[in-house]
Every structure is written in C-alpha cells, then in structure tokens.
C-alpha cells in the first residue's frame, strides 16, 4: 500500500510539473544524456498543447535516457554486409527451413491472409523470422524510453518525433503502455512494428502472431502489393518490401527467403 502511494505521488508530481511548464516552440535535441530531462519537459509541454492526454504525458515523464538504444543506433553494421554475408549472419537457412514448416502447420492462417490481402506466405514468414526469430526475440527494452531517446537525439529527431507522438497516442488509447517492452528502436510485437505503423496498419495485439502477420500483410497491401504479382527485385511487389525496411540488403534477403519458402524444396539459403 505504501509503495502504491509513493508511485501515485510521483506520477501526480510529474504531471503537476508538466502542467506548470510554459509552451515551447520546439524541444532542443541533444547528443548525450545531460539534456534529456529538460528536453522531456519541453517536449511534454508541446505534446500537451497538441492534445496528448495525461496518461501518456505521465508515462513520458518517467522515461529514462536509453544508452543501449543509442549504441545500437550507431552500430547498425549488418546492413553494410553483402547479401551472402547478411543471409549468413541472420540465419537464413534456419529461417527458410522453419518457415516452410510454419507454412504447412499454419496453412489455414496464411490462406486467410492471402485471400484478404493478396500477400502469399513466403514474404510474411521471412519478415517474421528475420525480425524476431518467429516471436522468440522481441526485445526487452522499454519502448517509450527508446523512442523518446531517439526523438531527443540529434541524429534523426524528425523521424522519431513522429514515432513518439504516435506512441503517446497509443498509450492514451490503451493499446500500449509506458511499460511496453520492445527492441532497441522501439519496435514491438511479433514482426516489430513502429508506433506510426501500429496506428495505421495494426490489427489487434501485435504480440499475437496471427495479428502481427495480418498487420504486416495490411502494411504491404497499403504500399502497393498486388495479388499474384512477383516480389523479387524489379518485380511489381518488391516496392512494398522496400517500404517495410529501407536497407537494400534486408529487402533482397526477404525477397529471396520468401521465394524459397513459397516454392519449397531445394537448398534453403542458396540463390
């Protein structure tokens, strides 16, 4: 009981401090933890002025500077590998082999997704395997702290400011919470959705595989996926895969693994 009172008092105090802040035109980015607390107060005042509610604002005030997220953001070297190196590093052989099994064992699910969105199992399963090892590695970072840190950081503040506003809206709606865990950049769920994409394409709880796969297919369809068209580089549906992730080597890996899963048989990670 005493612990609950202390937490409630801290939340009320943080909210009261936020309410007392003057409106600011733009929170100032930074390149280290030193200015993060001041930035939170500035951003919170802006967010309040744009209609973000007290539940989300209180969650924002309790975030911490995520040093591990910054280190990961600065060290994304795998996207600089060749395709063969990337496939080996990401365990493509295992993903394809497991993916073929899942295509069979969950045939009804994938048939319903394909009927609704026009997306075949292969690329969805490849994304699922690539992103979280089929749900086994969804990350254990505080989602809101990760995104707030990246919105504060001067490297890509515009992109992550949009993501932060989306996260705060989702917290106000009860879809996410200040305690939601995810990967280093704030991705959550079985296929690792960022908050803006959850708002636009999410269907249900993305920690549930069926919901995440439907949401991923919904994203691909919204980005131009055409039922029955090819999805290899140069084919019509490859653009939808490009929209999912900006890294060229990732895009080619998904297309390749997806084809191997859809076709079945043959060497699991050969081209």
Buried (B, 14 or more C-beta within 10 A) or exposed (E): EEEEEEEEEEBEEBBEEBEEEEEBEEBEBBEEBEBBBEBBBBBBBBBBEEEBBBBBBBBBBBBBBBEEBBEBBEEEEEEEBEBBEBBEEBBBBBBBBBBBEBBEEBEEBBEBBBEEBBBBBBBBBBBBBBBBBBBEEBBEBBBBBBBBBBBBBEEBBEEBBBBBBBBBBBBBEEBBEBEBEBBBBBBBBBBBBBBBBBBEBBBEEBBBBBBBBBBBBBBBBBBBBBEEEEBBEEEBBBBBBBBBBEBEBBBBBBBBBBBBBBEEEEEBBEE
